[in-house]
Amino acid sequence: MVYNTQREHLILPEYGRTIQKMVDICVEIDDRQERQLCAESIVAIMAEMNPVVRQIPEYEHKLWDQLAILSDYRLDVDFPFDLLRREEIQAKPKPLKYPMQRIRYRHYGHLIEAFMEKLKDMPEGPERSQLLSMMANFMKRSLYNWDRDAMNDDKVMSDVADLTGGCVSVPSGFRFGAVANGHLPGSNASKKKRKR
């Protein structure tokens, strides 16, 4: 018995050994016209095997690229499209730059600091009050998730004042939302947790 691990490595496993054998036979055909017909037939079979590919824009181009890859770029036919070069396929992506920046209160995250900067520049009014209310409640939830013992309304109030450089403060009569399981009561997330 021959196991797949003992067989030749498949270049594109999603097409299986049958397609790989067809491609290998196609490469060996001497007559160019017959080889062209064989290649076109293989592409048609590949499209039938994987109908999802048809939903991708320029799916035929992709199939011809895959045929070239399956043949290890040895197939000498008239490709209807410009093929991807081996170097383009094997090229490693450039490393992403991670935005390294100092976050004063890591449990709130960078976005809260950005929102607080916006809040500082907003004129007094209902929009600013609404945003302040949302941010203060979000900060309370973040504190709850980070350290339940450290969570209290006074801490959030002092952090808001600190993050805005004293320009914005939570009003003394402000009522924070209660936090249960890291969510405000009545939110969809808290309802889902209760059902379980």
N, C-alpha and C positions, 0 to 999 in steps of 0.2 A: 504494500500500500504506500502511495506517495502522498505526503502531507503538503499543504500549501506552503508551509514554512521551508520545505525542501525545494520548492519550485522557484523558477526565476522571479525576481522582484517585479511587481506590477508598477508601471509608471503612474497611471491614473487608475486606482483600484475601483472607482465608481463604475467603470465600464466593463470590468471583469476580464477574464482570460480569453474569452471568445473573441472580443473586439481586438484585443492585443494580438492574437494569432492572425486575425484578418489583416491587420496593419503590417505585421511581419511578412505575410505572404505578398501583400500589395507592394512592399518595398522590393521584393525579389523579382517581380514581373519585368521582363525585358522590354516588351512592346510598350512604348510611351502612351499610345492612345488607349490601350487596354488598361494600363496602370491608372490613367486619368479616370476612366469609367469606374474602376474598382474603388478609387479614392472617393468619388462622388457617392457611390453606393454605401460606403462605410459611414460617410457623414450623414446620409439619410437614415441609416440604422441607428446611429448615435442620437439623432433627433427624436426617433421613435422611442428609444429606450428611456430618454429623459425628457418627457414632454414639458416639464417645468421650465426648461431652458428657453422654450419658445416665448415665454413671457418677458424675457430679458431683451432689452433693445440690442440690436445687432447680434442676435443669437447665432446666426450663421457664421459670422466672423469668429465668434468664440469657438464654435465647433471645429472650424478649420485650424484655428490655433491649437486646439487640443489634439487634432489629428497629427499635426506637425510634432507636438510634444510626444505623442504615443510612438511615433516613428523615430524618435530621438533626432529629429531634423534630418533624417536620411532620405525621406520621401521626395523624389524628384518628379513633381507634377506642376501643372499651372494652377497655382492657388489664386482664387478670385479676389483675395484681400491681401494687404500687406501684413505679414506675420509679425507677431511679437518675437523679438530676438531672445535667445537664451539668456543673455546678460540682463535683459529687462526683467525676466521672470525670476531669476535667481538673485537679483539685487536685494540687499537688505534695506528695510526702510531706515530713514535717518532717525536718530533718537529724538524723542520729544523733549522739549525743554520743560522742566517742572518749575512752575512759578514759585520760587522760594521767596517768601516774604514773612516778615515778623507779624505774628498774630498775638495781640495783647492778651486776649481771653480765648484760649483755644477751644473751650467748651462751647462758645458761641459761634466761632468760625469767622472766616474772612468776610462773608456776605453781610453779617450783622454789622461789622465795622463799616462796610461800604454804605449800608442803609443809614447808619447813624450819621455819616458824613452828609448824605443827601438831606436827612432830617434837619440837620443843623442849618442848611441853606434855605429850607422851605419857609415861606411866610406863615405867620400865625393864621389858623383857620381850621375848618372841619377836616380837611384832607390831611393836614399835619397831625391833628389829634387822632384821626383814624389810624394812620401809619404808626404813630407812637404806641397806641393801644395794641396793635398787632405785634409790633416788635417786642414790647414789654412782656406780653403773654408768651411769645415764642421763646424769649430769653428765660422765662420761668420754667418752661417745659425743658429747655436745654439743661438748665441747672438740675432739674429733677432727674433727668437721664444720666447726667454726669456724676452727681453726688447728692443723694436725697437729703442727707443730713445738713448740707450747706445751703439748701434751697430755702430762701425766705424772701418776702416782698421787699424788705429793706435792702437786701443785697442787690436785687435787680435794680431798684431805684438808684443806688449809688453807682452801679455799673453804667447805667444810662447816662448819668451826669458825667461820669469819667470819660466815657467814649465820645461824648459830644463836647468835651472841654468845658462843661458847665453851661453851655448855651441852651440845652434842653433838659428839663427835669420832669419826672412823672408827677402829676398833681397829687397833693396829699390825700384827697378823697377818692383816688383812683381805686377801682375794685378789680383786682386780678381774677382771672378765671381759675377755678379749682383744677388741679391736675390729678388725674388718676391713670395709672399705668403709662405715664409719659404723654397722655393726650388730654385735651380738654373734654369734659363730659359733654355728650350730645354729638360729638364728631363721629364720622363714619368709622374711623379706626377704633375708637373706644367701644362702639356698638359691636363690631366684629369680635373684639377680644372677649366681650361679655358672653357672646353666643357660644363660644368654644367651651 
